[in-house]
Amino acid sequence: MHDVEDVLSSGGEENWNYAVNLPERGDLVDKYTLKGSQFQLPLMEFSGACSGCGETPYFKMLTQLFGERMIIANATGCSTIWGGSFPSNPYTVSQKTKRGPAWANSLFEDNAEYGFGMFSAMKHRRQRLIKLVENYVHEAEITDDLQRSKEEIELLSLLHEWLEFRNEKSDKCTHLFDKMKPLFQSLLSLKEMKHSNLEKIWSDRDMFPKLTQWIVGGDGWAYDIGFGGLDHVEAFQANDVNVLVVDTEMYSNTGGQQSKATPAGASVKFAMGGKQQTKKNMGEIFMTYETQLLQALVEADKHDGPSFVVCYAPCINQGVRPEGLNDMFDECKYAVDSGYWPLYRYNPALLIEGKNPKEVTSFLKREGRFINLRKAHPEIADELFAKMNQDVHHRMELMLNRAAGYKSFSTKDEASVQVLFASETGTAQQVARDFADACTLSHGADAMNDIDINDLNGTTTIFFVSTCGQGAMPQNAKAFYKSLCACNEPFQEGTKFSVMGLGDSSYYFFCKAAKDIEYEMLRLGATSIHPTGLGDDSAEEGLDDGLHNWLDGIWPALQLQPPAEVPHIVPMKLEFSKRAILKDEEDRNAVSQYINSFGASSVSICELKSLSEVGHNRDFISFTLDIKDKLSYELGDALEIFPVNDPIRVAEFLHAYSSEFDEHTVLHLSHTFGITGEVSIGCLFNNILDLFGKPTMHFLQQLATFEEDKDTRLLMLNKDNLKKMTSQKGVTYADLLLEYKSAHPPLAALLAMIPPMKGRAYSITSAPSVTPNSIELCILIDTWWCEEGMRYGLTCDMLRKMQVGDTIHCRIKSGSMEPPKHDQPGKVDAVGVHQSRKEYQFLLIYQSLKLYFTLPFPVVCVGIGSGLAPHLSFLRDRVHAAEMGNDVAPFSLYFGNRFEKREFLYRTELEGIVKKHGSWFILHTAFSRDIAGKKVYVQDLVAMQEDAYLNLLERRGMLYVCGNRNLPKPLMESLKESFARGMTPSIPEINQCMADASKAVEDMYVHGFAQQEVW
């Protein structure tokens, strides 16, 4: 100890004055974050509590968050001794605003009622203020503005804004009042304003801020003497009060006697032989009210209703070893790590990840209240400590079950329902995993190829199956389906299933793969518990309509209640790195890991060429990519391009979303997204996450689990709301996250919720026989409209900005149409197909499960817009074959677009082929918008021209169709008309002729002589 005058004279006073006069920086950061809160000036200081007191840090943070607008009702106890022993008072005011906490102390037994009385009075006074302001604003709206001063007009504007934000739990209302205050004072100085409504409003001016009521005290008050009042206050949702209990687990202020908060086995006054009863679980009690319980302080304040926060507060009477309360921080950490003090927030929809790796006994050895019992009564201590371990483990297990608790099992083998998917683009996989998450009987979702068909025996299996190509099974289900078809031994009794098919009805083989799975399961004796569902991507509501109709029946079939919301989110495993920033090459390495994980490569653009007229509102572009030594392709393949987001838009989003991290923040991942090592957050959002994609209802359901406001959550779960926002604004994932910013998922959950960007497959225009080291694409820059204007598709938005030399991430993907072949005659199998009164021999070649065709098969290609791409590839290949001296069969190309002058793609090349190879190549074009009032489409030409009939029916050729999903159905009708006209001489009966024509068209699709690629 030193004399105070000596300390001051030695420079202490100068240092103090320097420290207290440092400028405040709190307004530069978001105070509702951990880092930002500590930039705020505490409005509780110099408490005089015991050194290392566990209570004061909680009060300090409260004042940093809400100090300028909070009212405190403090129960008698330690927190009132250090908090209000006059003339000393630790609570203070902001030097800038002169505002601070309003604090008062009540009796030990009635503090909850006392705080509730404060809240009730404040509530009625504020309602009165709101009514006065509404009346004043309404009167102003119906009277003449010309008589008002500039000050009154400005005040009315601010009052309008205050009425809009009056219930927002933030400093917004306080800031608005600060702007109003000088205007009030100026106006009220005028004589005519005396005794006016404005003066009445001014008299209640202390109600302009959105005040927050806190009822605080220790465990002696909350668990024991004051529990009755606390129970009454917390039971009603309308009571918008917040309760903070600093739990020292004993009556600290009177010397450390046992309370109902004291745990079993603690040796304290009035229980020196060790307390026999277990600790009263206040969290469990108040959970039954389904209010906003046990939340972080900010969430407690924002919740519209009673909130309850219990904080572990180490006390000097606990006898902490070995450092006493100098070790307070470590004491709290050890209590949590050991499982003694559970950290949890009550929200059944949130996943709580927790572990209890240590026995709680190791924690008990740190405190004198437990050590003393072991010394005095070791047998009793062993018994009570064992009971404590059992209670802690039971409590942790209960909470984990509650957090993920809709699942009643821990291993896959214990699940009674298995969910399998067959997915080509990832849609069926995502739907399957969403279903498995929601289904309380399922452990998860697996690709069909990962399951042995014997695992279906005696179980219930739910299949989600997409169809690819011309009715083919997706790649990750082919082996499974092959085994299923080869199996002849019936399934065991009790084998049940249901199938949900996902497809596009514009394809002839709509949901064929799903129907094939259903057929084989029924063949092997399995029981269908619910009819197969069919989700149609061409429907007005997309896949959702068929999916939801199926879901409405599958839940009762499984004897389950339909889930109200998506129940659970599995956060990404990540760690924040200590590094502040990464080099660009380190992020590029992370991107390389990501694209390599699914077999993609980076290639550069070597040529760009506009295919449509300059200034035209539809932009067709030819992209040529240098693929030498990186990719190789075959005729009929597609190129799947993986988009990247605009880094400027990403940075703007991250800054708006959170002040805790930005695009430069470094994470350490462990095989997440195929990345192991360090990567910046900006890199993940730029290259992987579909931040600016079209959001799904599933995403909104997940986001709603983080929203505390009941009305906002209901709005988020309203499907019509998402439809409305989509049609009005064309909302993205980013838009929803900022629109509902109060939900604010943490980063680990956010990375799991936003799906990765999907690749977009484009048909290749070039032919490998001609240009093996480069790939050409013909792309229409995709646009769509909402009420607010035009929007670009994600990949097209990236492509339209690219220049020669830029790189893209891409991979080769098998096209959905098998190309005509010239150089692989193979083995010919004859298959007889009887059509009407003629008999045709269709020659099919099967090689490596692919369908090949030999000359002299003619080809008819029908394409619109950029659907010309695969046909041009086939044509270029055939031109090459002809120029190499090969015999070439007839090739007819029907090409359609809107305007001949502006959109006749590859005109010079096509007309050149007609001129040079007119003996076997015919070109038909239709431009639908050239002649006003008379639209002619390619399908109209097919019906009018005879070469479709000659090449497809008489000469048994191949039909290829490529365009949007509006093309196939009218084209089929035109083919029937063409075929019927060709059959007329031999079949005079018109009805029989149309029937035979319809059968001929159908047989073309069934036997693989008609193939299509539509979007």
KELOMI-449100 format. One record per residue (C-alpha): x, y, z. Coordinates in steps of 0.001 Angstrom, whole numbers, plus 500000, padded with zeros to 6 digits. Layout:
REM KELOMI-449100
XYZ
...
//
This chain:
REM KELOMI-449100
500000500000500000
501147503548499278
499937506968500306
497481508273497691
499223511648497480
502530509948496691
500897507901493894
499229510954492393
502370513076492540
504431510345490828
502490510683487573
499396508656488330
497103511654488043
498578512623484678
498155509081483344
494595508950484630
493652512263483027
495145511095479724
493231507829479822
489823509302480654
490153511983477976
490827509563475110
488154509974472424
485330507424472385
485302505220469281
482217503148470038
480061504768467375
482409503516464638
481578499829465159
478532497635465657
478146497390469400
475995494269469133
479062492143468399
481602490819470869
484396492990469503
482198496047468999
480706495876472493
484127496348474042
484643499617472190
481666501038474100
482284503055477253
481001501052480260
478378502929482251
479185500861485337
482605501474486887
484489501253490219
482029498857491802
483972498147494968
483059494459494721
485405491684495810
488474491399493604
487629489022490749
483877489143491444
482000487024488904
478925489285488895
480303492643487755
481407491642484208
477799490831483262
476526494196484516
479368495997482788
478442494436479451
474767495224479998
475589498910480313
477836498778477248
474976497379475184
471929499169476577
473201501600479227
471740504760477699
468228503336477484
467952500799480292
466011500711483560
467230498372486300
465252496885489174
467910495318491439
467053492769494140
468791493183497487
471980491162497641
475615491440496619
474716493291493417
473015496043495425
475845496291497945
478482496985495324
475874498572493014
474292501153495281
476078501711498612
475709505481498835
477483507821498565
479369505482496206
477527504554493008
479229502653490173
476618503591487542
477384506680485486
476321508513482344
477796508944478868
479879512086478646
478507512685475143
474781512283475723
474526512595479537
472347509464479533
472874506382481655
471072503530483408
468157504322485736
468716502101488783
466658501331491872
466771498707494612
463858496742495991
463293494287498808
464662490777498528
461257489160498168
459472491417495663
462020492566493100
460268490883490158
457010492640491027
458908495894491539
460522495671488089
457201494643486571
455614497746488067
458317499879486425
457639498166483106
453860498592483398
454145502294484157
456616502796481322
454387500815478936
451296502927479700
453203506187479483
454699505258476119
451329504192474765
450029507612475786
452936509282473968
452271507224470838
448604508271470885
449522511937471306
452022511783468435
449547509965466176
446874512603466886
449306515464466262
450517513959462983
446953513183461863
445797516750462565
448747518065460567
447894515843457609
444374517238457275
445313520909457651
447102523372455385
450889523006455132
451347526621454046
450858527960457561
453615525817459047
457144526885459784
460171525078458447
460874523721461960
457380522241462314
457553520587458890
460905519006459798
459543517899463188
456521516266461541
458815514334459233
460836513063462198
457678512136464121
456458510166461088
459735508263461077
459584507720464843
456090506206464569
457414503802461957
460362502674464098
458885503147467577
459007499433468406
462513498791467063
464719497669469923
467784499700469180
469117503245469575
467137504378466507
464378506060468521
466939507779470755
468776509218467753
465506510469466273
464624512225469520
468030513898469582
467147515417466207
463664516436467431
464753518037470685
465952521435469341
462877521623467097
460572521044470080
462381523705472091
462202526207469256
458491525650468621
457487525569472293
459090528988472815
456259530445470732
453194531674472637
450689529976470340
452179526594471225
451367526889474919
448867524242476109
448977522572472689
449295518883471835
452944519586471173
453425520626474780
451739517434475982
454077515402473802
457047517285475220
455968516462478777
456394512728477967
459618513177476014
461512510662478175
459394507949476505
460695508633472993
463642506169473368
462778502459473230
463621501675476860
464614498204477987
463530496927481413
465938494656483294
465121492827486525
468378491662488082
469583489898491177
471308486871492620
470270483257492975
469019483720496524
466345486048495201
465552484252491938
465679480610493123
464299481081496633
462588484042498223
461583485957495099
460728482969492932
456947483369493217
456980486879491788
459501485941489132
457325483023488048
454329485348487729
456216487907485638
457823485358483307
454613483440482635
453021486073480386
454290486724476871
453052490328476981
455517491174479757
458420492537477739
460941492368480568
464409490872480764
465662488980483809
469356488572484617
470297486175487396
473923486142488564
474184482681490044
476825482257492773
475101479073493971
474756480366497552
473683483349499637
476904485263498992
475988488540500697
475322486928504074
478369484677504192
477786481743501875
474711479803503098
473049477121501000
470280478086498612
468177476173496123
470863477059493584
473539475195495576
474486471925493841
474396468558495567
477674467753497294
478685471360498064
479803471988501649
478396475414502560
476804476983505633
473661475179506755
474920472141504761
478427471537506039
477954467801505571
477287468318501878
473985469412500361
471840466372499619
469339467868497167
470171468610493534
470304472152492226
467003473712491206
466912473923487406
465478477328486599
466103476901482884
463959473771482766
461187475487484679
460952478541482461
461298476583479226
457721475435479739
456517478970479047
457982478835475507
459335482368475785
462679483754474682
464722482068477389
468377481819478197
469504483979475304
472472486202474872
471858489695476271
471214491308472916
468692488650471940
467006488976475312
466597492702474771
465271492316471220
462718489658472102
459172490956472424
458305489206475668
459905488007478879
463489486805478654
465540484966481243
469327484899481440
471217482914484080
474936483658484437
477495481657486388
479187484066488788
482103482631490848
482079484008494388
484790484452497022
482766482151499307
483244479262496884
486922479013497804
488276478749494280
491679476980494112
494529477601493588
494441481301492646
491131482360494185
489111484854492129
492264485961490338
491486482789488392
487849483785487769
487966483588483963
489564480133483968
487095479032486646
484164479893484395
485799478219481399
486555475070483373
482964474917484651
481704474971481053
484316472585479626
483641470007482317
479890470119481760
479231471521485252
477720474717483829
475966474143480488
476056476889477894
472816476720475977
470056478799474451
466523477473474349
465391477213470739
464372473733469570
465086474591465951
468733475394466545
471428472794466541
473499472915469703
476845471238469319
478230470252472699
480505467682474281
481177466592477818
484743465292477485
485698465373481158
484222464030484341
482731466854486397
484635465528489423
487774467204488080
485987470541488366
484839469808491929
488457469409493020
489032473119492299
486637474553494901
486824474562498693
483089473967499130
483584470505497581
487141469829498830
486111470423502466
483358467814502229
485794465204500916
488181465905503800
485463465709506462
483221462975505023
484948461146502140
482277458428501861
479454460954501585
481523463006499146
482089460005496872
478369459244496845
477298462841496187
480015463434493603
478922460326491715
475351461631491791
476607464989490507
478352463259487579
475184461364486757
473058464522486894
475453466499484682
475634463767482047
471866463351482084
471376467096481719
473841467340478816
472240464379477054
468800465901477531
469897469225476058
471623467658473081
468511465599472413
466475468764472635
468731470642470256
468846467922467621
466125466144469514
463716465224466763
466084462290466124
465723459513468693
468793457546467649
472492458127467238
473632455668464544
472522454945461015
471690451312461799
469102452397464375
467073454404461845
463872452716460654
463653454661457363
466443455010454816
466466457755452195
468185457191448842
468689459465445857
469578459227442180
470752462662441100
472512464013438018
472591467779438700
472240467764442498
468562468686442744
467307465233443784
470219464953446207
469309468225447915
465612467349448108
466482463940449565
468741465441452215
466137468024453173
463593465243453569
466002463112455609
466693466062457915
462982466570458483
462121462885458895
462488461818462519
462924458172461489
465799458723459057
469500459126459771
470422460810456464
470369460443452674
472688458307450522
473348457881446814
471848454631445554
475218453332444391
476456453545447998
473852451013449164
473669447253448647
470194446139447553
470195443623450422
470026446623452754
466465447196451489
465267443917452987
462712444394455750
463110448191455825
461204451226454604
463044453104451840
462171456467450351
463639457092446867
464223460491445258
464966459907441573
465715462310438740
465813461333435058
468646462353432770
469069462300429017
466547460211427110
465069458476430167
468390457292431571
469205456522435191
471576459071436829
475202458017437088
475176457624440906
472332455086440680
473245452960437638
475083450229439542
472278450011442115
469611449804439398
471574447162437504
471742445015440661
468039445582441273
467155444427437742
469409441371438035
467897440273441337
465285437516441185
464958436710444893
461952438476446418
462422440897449279
461541439856452815
458105440577454198
457924444094455599
459991445691452817
458249448964452018
458993451923449793
457811455081448083
459315456990445161
459450460704444409
460362461362440780
461817464652439562
461723465459435861
460507467661433031
457294466788431207
458585468425428017
460713465285427650
459023462193426249
460509459991428988
459153462095431852
460313460621435211
461134457330433514
463937456484435966
461589456913438946
458981454701437287
461660452079436568
462649451972440254
458999451617441252
458496448761438751
461508446788439988
460613447245443669
457067445968443028
458431443087440930
460532441955443895
457550441991446256
458065445280448118
454975447167449276
454379450740448132
453221452817451113
452346455849448969
451900456384445200
454909457653443265
455146461432443213
455987463329440039
457664466708440245
457489468585436950
460070471299436304
457861472580433464
454899473200435770
453981476745436778
455194476105440338
458160474047439138
459024470881441035
457487472195444256
453865471535443319
454291467792442728
456752467495445609
454432469101448169
451467467015446996
453571463899447542
454833465122450926
451250465708452081
450700461964451725
454075460511452699
454074461894456260
450807460118457199
452052457000455396
455101457034457696
452798457805460664
454586461107461286
453396464636461820
454499466967459012
457332469198460230
456270472819460659
459745474094459747
463072472725458600
464218471294461914
467934471399461735
471045472810460195
474431471109460338
476988473929460595
480171473806458560
483262472830460501
485618475788460441
488098477700462538
489048481353462390
492715481725461558
495025484036463483
496223485468460173
494739488801459191
494955488395455401
495991485900452736
498008486337449577
496080486046446321
497952482881445350
496811481201448582
493179481837447700
493836480641444159
495233477421445603
492036476957447641
489936477489444500
492058474898442681
491353472387445449
487634473114445143
487342472723441369
489638469687441365
487330468013443886
484688467578441183
486987467185438180
486832470681436721
489670472591435046
490486476232434378
490664477162430689
491105480503428951
488956482297426381
490842482681423112
488104484241420965
484859486157421486
482409486998418717
478940488539418762
476488486529416647
473565488959416724
473250492476415352
475024495169417385
472580496907419737
470008494121419544
468254493377422853
469120489665422676
472822488960422841
474063485737421231
477812485289421737
480307482755420411
482936481772422990
485998479807421898
488074478194424653
491626476897424492
491517473365425980
494838472004424762
496408469608427314
493509470270429734
490290468814428339
489185466474425580
485691466041424238
483553463887421990
480802464716419552
477577465429421442
479266466442424687
478370469549426670
480600471924428615
479556472601432196
480660476079433313
480884477015436986
480117480679437621
481795483046440056
480199485962441859
481107489608441408
483699490289444180
482503493893444586
478932492765445261
480243490083447633
482263492618449626
479264494963449821
477101492129451131
479612490999453760
480066494544455067
476295494996455299
475744491590456888
478294491602459706
480944493724461335
482585490610462814
484100489448459530
484616490643455973
485987489383452674
489561489368454022
488838487317457168
490805484057457087
489307480655457882
490920477271458294
488905474470456674
489307470731456961
488087469209453693
485086471516453583
484089472159449934
487079469947449117
489410472536450670
491942471771453388
493877474741454684
493387478471454883
491043480469452691
489477483913452887
485752484334453423
485635486453450279
487097483581448270
484351481209449467
481575483664448625
483179484650445304
483814481154443972
481585478646445745
478397479940447393
475321480806445330
474900484131447155
473095485864444288
471085482869443161
467328482432443383
466459481371446953
464275478421447821
461514478107450392
463736475605452168
466342478322452714
463729480697454153
462528477965456486
466080477472457710
466584481231458076
463341481513460044
464734479257462775
467100482105463692
464364484762463767
463071485636467238
460165487897466276
457057485759465903
455342487932463276
458491488163461158
459004484407461398
455438483738460245
455968486091457308
459166484268456360
457356480913456435
454575482190454160
455220480761450684
453196483533449049
455574486079450561
458556484550448746
456616484430445481
455685488082445882
459266489150446611
460509487134443637
458038488677441219
458609492187442561
462371492277443125
463831489044441819
465265488396445290
468515486523445904
469913484724448940
471824487921449733
468642489994449555
466823487728452026
469729487702454472
469720491500454542
465912491798454440
465679489581457538
468949490685459088
467581490185462604
467688486407461983
471452486635461338
472737483027461244
476333482671462447
478974482091459790
479230478306460291
475467477947459742
475416480479456910
477995478517454916
475835475411455316
472589477161454369
473647478871451127
474048476127448495
477094475954446245
476715477434442786
475660474815440263
477388474497436950
475479475445433817
475848472990430925
476079474381427375
475967472263424235
479247472377422337
479076473939418870
482442472736417596
483289469206416423
486294467344417878
487088465923414441
487678469495413252
488994471409416311
490216468933418964
492171471605420886
489394474166421218
485742474272422129
483204476722420749
479993477574422559
476980479481421248
475351481219424227
472343483483424532
472934485820427469
470040484819429691
467796487564431064
464550487544432987
462182490170434272
460641491141437574
458531494204438382
461630496237439201
463299495501435860
465560493095433992
467847490601435713
470664488420434366
471164484717434973
474148484043437232
476437482329434716
475434484632431866
476051487679434030
479617486431434460
480105485483430818
478839488762429355
481598490656431214
484447488382430132
487249489267427750
489747487297425693
492366485875428072
490002485471431015
489678481994432537
486624479973433456
486157476824435552
484537474050433558
484361470319432866
483165468084430051
479758466519430557
478012463930428426
475255465504426390
471695464254426605
471630463334422878
473679460500421393
475283461831418194
475175460228414730
478390458316413988
480320457817410757
483325455730411690
482048453057414114
479751450636412257
480174447911414913
477676445065415064
474238445518413560
471191444006415288
467917444109413436
464838445019415430
461502444738413652
458917447366414428
455508447164412733
453992450568411902
450540450758410272
450662448733407034
454356449113406406
457161447194407989
460381449036408801
463655447592409913
465360449879412468
469040449114412816
470428449635416320
473987449264417486
474738448906421170
478315449476422246
479351450200425852
475706450904426722
475632453731424130
473409453840421063
475262454306417802
473875454660414315
475428453660411014
475067455086407580
472913455514405615
470782456974408424
469609460479407481
469479463153410157
466803465782410817
467768468489413322
465296471007414731
466636473866416850
465674477351417936
467974480134419144
471108478833420834
469583475355420427
471399475429417095
474627474559418964
474568470714419053
473113470546415521
475939472706414187
478406470370415917
476815467359414181
476783469230410872
480432470283411103
481376466681411853
479409465491408818
480969468163406595
484396467001407752
483481463393406928
482299464428403445
485457466409402778
487504463378403857
485793461411401039
483213459496403121
479680458828401915
477294461103403779
473563460570404346
470998463386404015
471004466060406714
468091468482407158
468389471418409547
465344473383410690
466510476557412431
464255479191413993
464723482509415737
462896485837415992
464470488118413377
466373487093410251
468504490237410033
469439490346413697
469481486692414766
470365484457411822
473194482732413706
476161481416411690
474413482535408500
477524482780406360
478741479315407383
475362477631406930
474680479168403560
478206478195402517
477507474537403409
474253474638401441
476143475934398426
478972473411398683
477124470338399993
473604470895398751
473433467326397514
472937466081401045
472308469192403213
469021471129403317
468489474253405440
465028475496406485
464697478733408472
461782480371410262
461909483838411804
458766484387413828
458801488175414301
459723489329410779
456175489576409453
453769491460411724
450676489430412562
452030486269410942
454287484127413068
455919481116411465
457824478675413689
460162475789412859
457492473249413737
455263474814411074
457989474201408497
458329470574409628
454620470062408967
454824471722405540
458056470242404166
458244466664402920
461868465950403891
460858465288407529
458565462484406334
461063461176403805
464103461165406099
462421460071409314
459738457634408162
460616456442404665
464409456389405160
464249455550408912
466456458468410011
467281460191413310
465509463231414790
467362465655417097
465498468464418870
467101471288420853
465462474412422278
463285475626425112
460662473382426658
457891474940424567
459242473269421411
458798469443421767
455014469127422066
454014471286419068
456839469662417082
455384466205417771
452028467398416409
453757468718413278
455530465390412806
452197463573413011
450799465927410387
453826465387408120
453697461606408542
449943461503407932
450328463504404735
453026461111403532
450863458075404335
447704459413402638
448197457745399224
448378454270400807
445859454909403621
442822456804402365
440998456621405729
442043459884407472
441344458719411058
443366455549410546
446079457625408893
446397459986411919
446387457031414314
449213455366412404
451126458629412196
450812459084415974
452040455538416523
454997456118414200
456041459277416092
455659457500419438
457775454561418241
460543456946417180
460866458145420779
460434454701422343
463137453122420181
465614455975420488
465220457467416983
464071460805418415
466216462568420983
465909465977422531
467691468482424713
465437471186426158
465551473728428961
//
